[in-house]
Amino acid sequence: MKYHDNNLLDLDRKYIWHPYTQMKDYESRYHILIKKAKGMKIYDHRGRYYYDTISSWWCNILGHNIPRINRSIKKQIRKFEHVLFAGFTNENAVKLAQKLVEMAHPALEKVFYTDNGATSIEAALKLSYQYHQNTGIRTKKRFIFLDNSYHGDTIGAMSVSGASQFNNVFNELFFKAYNIPSPYCYRCPVKKESSSCDHECLLPLKKLLKKRAKEISGIILEPLIQGAGGMIIYPASYLDKLYDIVKKYQVHIILDEIAVGFGRTGKMFAYQHSGIRPDFICLSKALTNGTLPLGAVLTTRKVYNAFYDDYPENKTFFHGHTFTGNPISTGVALTTLDIIEKKNLLGRVEGLSTLLNDLLLEKIKDIEYIGDLRQAGLVAAMEIVKDKQKKRFFPEKERIGWKIYLEGLKHNLILRPLGNVVYFYLPLTITPGEIEIITSKFQDVMKKVFY
């Protein structure tokens, strides 16, 4: 059968169920058929380009179609594609594990590979739980999570995520976990102003641990940026205070670095803006520049030793994935990290971040519907409100986010708002000129939608 572009689009509509998509929205429109990508731009079958301002769901850290990464894939695939990772290993997986350990907190000495973000979360939760079972502290079976958090779409990950349209319908499937308020500064849960804030939103955590520490295995959170919950950006001092509270108890700290790791905030890992000492960090997305699926969990020797015993003791971690430690994916990850280091891309973030902030402040100053601008490095989010004084959202039925998305496409921008929050998630390789173009186009989009 010979395929043509229009034929492919018809077949897409006939056969494919796209993620996070109300398919009825596409009764009279097609999904965009991408034919190539380079740098920040992706190109459709008509030759029209779009700036990928959300890094294709936060994973593209270097831009698209990187020659060195392509060569890495070719080099490995000439040798072999994949071999099971139980009883076997491979050069790329070994080198990557060493590299990740060198980059992270000194206490994190062991790497457990998974194949994406949600599976990294599942593995960390299970490791934390089984650690306490293996060490005889069998009352520790529960986890704490933050409101507005999001850790993935698998059952365990949803169980420790804040209530949202992503998971509400599955609520009855979740295991029991405890939630505490989100550090949502724009809509402070304890009604504080930033000038007088002492992170009083952590008081519920203090009370919960004082009462229930004996049943808490771990607390899980996204450092600095709560992603899918609305790009809620909070100060690193919150992490420090949280650590001061939690370290008094035998409670694991699980940091979800899946969306914020590998430089986007200006540090290799977002938690490194603080003094927090994690027991687990979960990685994926930008680890391979979004080129291939790969995830990893880093943990301590103390955790590892709780599983290290004679086989009949039944302390083995019976968990894994078909493509664990895949040599092509781990080779791509090594290349990605090497590019970040050799090009000193982290050193670019501060200057680019300042430029992004300055330009956004200039572009949005006359748009009365932007209630809040928040930023961490190359991540910037704007909360759209109907009433700035009362911080009132637009009604869901008005679908402001959908309107912004469609108008963005007309202006060569990929904008995928999270409800009433529109955001940029930019790669480390973006140029000052591209930031100027994107922010100008964004201003045009907002004016077209609202005026």
Protein Blocks (a to p, Z undefined) as FASTA:
>chain_A
ZZdfklmmmmmmmmpccehiafklmmmbccdddfbdehjbccdfkopacddfkgggolam
nbghifklmmmmmmmmmmombdcfehiacfklmmmmmmmmmmmcfklmbdcddfbfklmm
mmmmmmmmmmmmmnopakbmbdcddehiaebjbfklmmmcccdfklmmmmmmpccddddd
dddfklgcklpafklgghlmlmmmmmmmmmmmmmmmbdcddehiacknoopacdfklmmm
mmmmmmmpccdddddfklmgghlnopablklmpmcdcfbdcdehjlnnomagcddddddf
klmmmmgccfklopaccdddfkgoiaklmmmmmmmmmmmmmnommmmmmmmmmmmmmmmm
mmmmmmmkbmbdcdehjaccddddfblklopacdfklommlmmmmmmmmnopacddehja
ccddddfkbcfklmmmmmmmmmmmmmmmmZZ
